[in-house]
């Protein structure tokens, strides 16, 4: 979705089962706040500082976070 605005990305992501990953903290924070104001939901936004880590390290950290949230959710619901 190159050359699309932030709103289009937020709208398309949940339809495709995706969460957004961005280094654009200011714009996506504003979009998120706007969506909350209109009681709209999105699939989530992962925000990271620009070029703090390599692409591989960013991906590794995301996968660790996803795995942790899945196991935490299973424990909270009584599943293991």
OpenMM code with the backbone's topology and positions (N, CA, C; nanometers):
from openmm import Vec3, app, unit

residues = "UNK UNK UNK UNK UNK UNK UNK UNK UNK UNK UNK UNK UNK UNK UNK UNK UNK UNK UNK UNK UNK UNK UNK UNK UNK UNK UNK UNK UNK UNK UNK UNK UNK UNK UNK UNK UNK UNK UNK UNK UNK UNK UNK UNK UNK UNK UNK UNK UNK UNK UNK UNK UNK UNK UNK UNK UNK UNK UNK UNK UNK UNK UNK UNK UNK UNK UNK UNK UNK UNK UNK UNK UNK UNK UNK UNK UNK UNK UNK UNK".split()
positions = [
    Vec3(0.0822, -0.1186, 0.0000),
    Vec3(0.0000, 0.0000, 0.0000),
    Vec3(0.0870, 0.1256, 0.0000),
    Vec3(0.1777, 0.1295, -0.0900),
    Vec3(0.2642, 0.2453, -0.1032),
    Vec3(0.1820, 0.3653, -0.1490),
    Vec3(0.2207, 0.4829, -0.1011),
    Vec3(0.1554, 0.6095, -0.1361),
    Vec3(0.0109, 0.6168, -0.0887),
    Vec3(-0.0204, 0.5534, 0.0219),
    Vec3(-0.1537, 0.5624, 0.0836),
    Vec3(-0.1405, 0.6403, 0.2127),
    Vec3(-0.2471, 0.7055, 0.2549),
    Vec3(-0.2389, 0.7816, 0.3790),
    Vec3(-0.2610, 0.6903, 0.5004),
    Vec3(-0.2312, 0.7456, 0.6175),
    Vec3(-0.2386, 0.6680, 0.7421),
    Vec3(-0.3765, 0.6085, 0.7646),
    Vec3(-0.4784, 0.6853, 0.7368),
    Vec3(-0.6167, 0.6399, 0.7561),
    Vec3(-0.6459, 0.5140, 0.6733),
    Vec3(-0.5975, 0.5128, 0.5504),
    Vec3(-0.6182, 0.3952, 0.4646),
    Vec3(-0.5477, 0.2722, 0.5214),
    Vec3(-0.4288, 0.2919, 0.5760),
    Vec3(-0.3565, 0.1797, 0.6363),
    Vec3(-0.4308, 0.1270, 0.7593),
    Vec3(-0.4798, 0.2179, 0.8448),
    Vec3(-0.5530, 0.1744, 0.9641),
    Vec3(-0.6826, 0.1029, 0.9284),
    Vec3(-0.7458, 0.1450, 0.8223),
    Vec3(-0.8708, 0.0822, 0.7795),
    Vec3(-0.8462, -0.0540, 0.7153),
    Vec3(-0.7425, -0.0642, 0.6341),
    Vec3(-0.7155, -0.1879, 0.5598),
    Vec3(-0.6550, -0.2978, 0.6472),
    Vec3(-0.5757, -0.2614, 0.7456),
    Vec3(-0.5038, -0.3620, 0.8242),
    Vec3(-0.5946, -0.4659, 0.8891),
    Vec3(-0.6997, -0.4267, 0.9627),
    Vec3(-0.7824, -0.5306, 1.0252),
    Vec3(-0.8573, -0.6161, 0.9236),
    Vec3(-0.8919, -0.5584, 0.8098),
    Vec3(-0.9599, -0.6358, 0.7054),
    Vec3(-0.8695, -0.7475, 0.6540),
    Vec3(-0.7374, -0.7234, 0.6601),
    Vec3(-0.6399, -0.8234, 0.6163),
    Vec3(-0.5804, -0.9011, 0.7331),
    Vec3(-0.6313, -0.8776, 0.8555),
    Vec3(-0.5788, -0.9466, 0.9735),
    Vec3(-0.4395, -0.9008, 1.0110),
    Vec3(-0.4078, -0.7724, 0.9880),
    Vec3(-0.2735, -0.7209, 1.0151),
    Vec3(-0.2748, -0.6123, 1.1220),
    Vec3(-0.1637, -0.6007, 1.1908),
    Vec3(-0.1347, -0.4915, 1.2817),
    Vec3(-0.0279, -0.4072, 1.2146),
    Vec3(-0.0327, -0.2766, 1.2332),
    Vec3(0.0646, -0.1885, 1.1696),
    Vec3(0.1927, -0.1776, 1.2508),
    Vec3(0.3045, -0.1669, 1.1813),
    Vec3(0.4344, -0.1396, 1.2418),
    Vec3(0.4841, -0.0105, 1.1801),
    Vec3(0.5215, 0.0866, 1.2639),
    Vec3(0.5637, 0.2154, 1.2107),
    Vec3(0.6699, 0.2804, 1.2976),
    Vec3(0.7468, 0.3678, 1.2364),
    Vec3(0.8391, 0.4552, 1.3077),
    Vec3(0.7822, 0.5965, 1.3121),
    Vec3(0.6660, 0.6151, 1.2542),
    Vec3(0.6006, 0.7452, 1.2441),
    Vec3(0.5135, 0.7675, 1.3683),
    Vec3(0.5773, 0.7962, 1.4795),
    Vec3(0.5060, 0.8038, 1.6069),
    Vec3(0.4040, 0.9163, 1.6122),
    Vec3(0.4402, 1.0336, 1.5662),
    Vec3(0.3504, 1.1499, 1.5790),
    Vec3(0.2212, 1.1312, 1.5009),
    Vec3(0.2318, 1.0925, 1.3744),
    Vec3(0.1124, 1.0793, 1.2913),
    Vec3(0.0225, 0.9659, 1.3369),
    Vec3(0.0825, 0.8517, 1.3699),
    Vec3(-0.0018, 0.7385, 1.4103),
    Vec3(-0.0597, 0.7568, 1.5500),
    Vec3(0.0096, 0.8300, 1.6365),
    Vec3(-0.0486, 0.8621, 1.7668),
    Vec3(-0.1728, 0.9489, 1.7463),
    Vec3(-0.1619, 1.0483, 1.6598),
    Vec3(-0.2761, 1.1359, 1.6312),
    Vec3(-0.3908, 1.0567, 1.5682),
    Vec3(-0.3599, 0.9680, 1.4762),
    Vec3(-0.4645, 0.8861, 1.4128),
    Vec3(-0.5317, 0.7964, 1.5163),
    Vec3(-0.4531, 0.7364, 1.6028),
    Vec3(-0.5074, 0.6491, 1.7077),
    Vec3(-0.6019, 0.7283, 1.7983),
    Vec3(-0.5597, 0.8464, 1.8409),
    Vec3(-0.6441, 0.9297, 1.9269),
    Vec3(-0.7742, 0.9679, 1.8565),
    Vec3(-0.7659, 0.9975, 1.7283),
    Vec3(-0.8849, 1.0310, 1.6500),
    Vec3(-0.9804, 0.9123, 1.6444),
    Vec3(-0.9266, 0.7941, 1.6194),
    Vec3(-1.0106, 0.6739, 1.6135),
    Vec3(-1.0779, 0.6494, 1.7477),
    Vec3(-1.0058, 0.6683, 1.8572),
    Vec3(-1.0653, 0.6506, 1.9897),
    Vec3(-1.1796, 0.7490, 2.0111),
    Vec3(-1.1602, 0.8719, 1.9654),
    Vec3(-1.2628, 0.9743, 1.9807),
    Vec3(-1.3919, 0.9396, 1.9097),
    Vec3(-1.3797, 0.8661, 1.7995),
    Vec3(-1.4981, 0.8242, 1.7236),
    Vec3(-1.5401, 0.6813, 1.7575),
    Vec3(-1.4789, 0.6248, 1.8642),
    Vec3(-1.5077, 0.4887, 1.9092),
    Vec3(-1.4902, 0.3855, 1.7979),
    Vec3(-1.3861, 0.4066, 1.7188),
    Vec3(-1.3508, 0.3116, 1.6134),
    Vec3(-1.2380, 0.2231, 1.6643),
    Vec3(-1.2345, 0.1000, 1.6172),
    Vec3(-1.1288, 0.0065, 1.6548),
    Vec3(-1.0378, -0.0200, 1.5364),
    Vec3(-0.9128, -0.0495, 1.5662),
    Vec3(-0.8190, -0.0934, 1.4639),
    Vec3(-0.7471, -0.2163, 1.5172),
    Vec3(-0.6643, -0.2777, 1.4356),
    Vec3(-0.5992, -0.4029, 1.4746),
    Vec3(-0.4741, -0.3819, 1.5585),
    Vec3(-0.4381, -0.2586, 1.5857),
    Vec3(-0.3204, -0.2296, 1.6667),
    Vec3(-0.2115, -0.1616, 1.5872),
    Vec3(-0.1275, -0.0886, 1.6601),
    Vec3(-0.0153, -0.0175, 1.5995),
    Vec3(0.1070, -0.0448, 1.6859),
    Vec3(0.2104, -0.0982, 1.6257),
    Vec3(0.3389, -0.1171, 1.6931),
    Vec3(0.4261, -0.0003, 1.6505),
    Vec3(0.4723, 0.0775, 1.7476),
    Vec3(0.5525, 0.1957, 1.7181),
    Vec3(0.6931, 0.1741, 1.7714),
    Vec3(0.7929, 0.2015, 1.6885),
    Vec3(0.9323, 0.1844, 1.7295),
    Vec3(1.0127, 0.3067, 1.6881),
    Vec3(1.1133, 0.3414, 1.7667),
    Vec3(1.2005, 0.4515, 1.7267),
    Vec3(1.2703, 0.4191, 1.5949),
    Vec3(1.2865, 0.5180, 1.5126),
    Vec3(1.3462, 0.4978, 1.3803),
    Vec3(1.4903, 0.4487, 1.3905),
    Vec3(1.5197, 0.3397, 1.3238),
    Vec3(1.6536, 0.2850, 1.3074),
    Vec3(1.7302, 0.2650, 1.4380),
    Vec3(1.6609, 0.2311, 1.5449),
    Vec3(1.7309, 0.2034, 1.6694),
    Vec3(1.7934, 0.0638, 1.6643),
    Vec3(1.7266, -0.0286, 1.5954),
    Vec3(1.7748, -0.1655, 1.5835),
    Vec3(1.7715, -0.2073, 1.4371),
    Vec3(1.8404, -0.3151, 1.4053),
    Vec3(1.8352, -0.3687, 1.2695),
    Vec3(1.6956, -0.4251, 1.2429),
    Vec3(1.6633, -0.4449, 1.1183),
    Vec3(1.5330, -0.5012, 1.0821),
    Vec3(1.5153, -0.6380, 1.1478),
    Vec3(1.6195, -0.7196, 1.1457),
    Vec3(1.6123, -0.8520, 1.2076),
    Vec3(1.5853, -0.8445, 1.3570),
    Vec3(1.6507, -0.7496, 1.4246),
    Vec3(1.6294, -0.7343, 1.5692),
    Vec3(1.4893, -0.6817, 1.5979),
    Vec3(1.4403, -0.5893, 1.5160),
    Vec3(1.3026, -0.5399, 1.5326),
    Vec3(1.2037, -0.6559, 1.5211),
    Vec3(1.2215, -0.7394, 1.4190),
    Vec3(1.1323, -0.8534, 1.3973),
    Vec3(1.1397, -0.9510, 1.5144),
    Vec3(1.2604, -0.9788, 1.5617),
    Vec3(1.2766, -1.0698, 1.6752),
    Vec3(1.2020, -1.0166, 1.7967),
    Vec3(1.2134, -0.8885, 1.8239),
    Vec3(1.1468, -0.8291, 1.9397),
    Vec3(0.9944, -0.8333, 1.9252),
    Vec3(0.9457, -0.8112, 1.8045),
    Vec3(0.8012, -0.8195, 1.7810),
    Vec3(0.7526, -0.9616, 1.8065),
    Vec3(0.8243, -1.0602, 1.7529),
    Vec3(0.7832, -1.1995, 1.7697),
    Vec3(0.7870, -1.2418, 1.9163),
    Vec3(0.8857, -1.1965, 1.9915),
    Vec3(0.8923, -1.2270, 2.1348),
    Vec3(0.7721, -1.1647, 2.2051),
    Vec3(0.7388, -1.0411, 2.1690),
    Vec3(0.6228, -0.9751, 2.2294),
    Vec3(0.4927, -1.0458, 2.1975),
    Vec3(0.4770, -1.0886, 2.0735),
    Vec3(0.3554, -1.1606, 2.0338),
    Vec3(0.3460, -1.2929, 2.1085),
    Vec3(0.4557, -1.3647, 2.1154),
    Vec3(0.4550, -1.4925, 2.1863),
    Vec3(0.4221, -1.4715, 2.3337),
    Vec3(0.4756, -1.3666, 2.3929),
    Vec3(0.4478, -1.3368, 2.5336),
    Vec3(0.3032, -1.2996, 2.5567),
    Vec3(0.2459, -1.2231, 2.4658),
    Vec3(0.1059, -1.1825, 2.4835),
    Vec3(0.0125, -1.3016, 2.4629),
    Vec3(0.0480, -1.3926, 2.3763),
    Vec3(-0.0357, -1.5120, 2.3565),
    Vec3(-0.0330, -1.6005, 2.4792),
    Vec3(0.0856, -1.6225, 2.5372),
    Vec3(0.0931, -1.7095, 2.6549),
    Vec3(0.0287, -1.6404, 2.7752),
    Vec3(0.0398, -1.5092, 2.7836),
    Vec3(-0.0238, -1.4351, 2.8935),
    Vec3(-0.1756, -1.4442, 2.8798),
    Vec3(-0.2261, -1.4297, 2.7599),
    Vec3(-0.3709, -1.4401, 2.7371),
    Vec3(-0.4229, -1.5786, 2.7680),
    Vec3(-0.3462, -1.6817, 2.7364),
    Vec3(-0.3890, -1.8178, 2.7654),
    Vec3(-0.3923, -1.8415, 2.9154),
    Vec3(-0.2932, -1.7874, 2.9869),
    Vec3(-0.2897, -1.8059, 3.1324),
    Vec3(-0.4065, -1.7328, 3.1992),
    Vec3(-0.4374, -1.6126, 3.1503),
    Vec3(-0.5463, -1.5347, 3.2102),
    Vec3(-0.6817, -1.5997, 3.1870),
    Vec3(-0.6967, -1.6709, 3.0751),
    Vec3(-0.8266, -1.7323, 3.0456),
    Vec3(-0.8361, -1.8737, 3.1005),
    Vec3(-0.7281, -1.9226, 3.1665),
    Vec3(-0.7308, -2.0556, 3.2235),
    Vec3(-0.6806, -2.1627, 3.1290),
    Vec3(-0.6391, -2.1216, 3.0086),
    Vec3(-0.5815, -2.2176, 2.9130),
    Vec3(-0.4321, -2.2239, 2.9324),
    Vec3(-0.3733, -2.3364, 2.8957),
    Vec3(-0.2274, -2.3495, 2.9010),
    Vec3(-0.1756, -2.4048, 2.7733),
] * unit.nanometer
topology = app.Topology()
chain = topology.addChain("A")
for resn in residues:
    res = topology.addResidue(resn, chain)
    for name in ("N", "CA", "C"):
        topology.addAtom(name, app.Element.getBySymbol(name[0]), res)
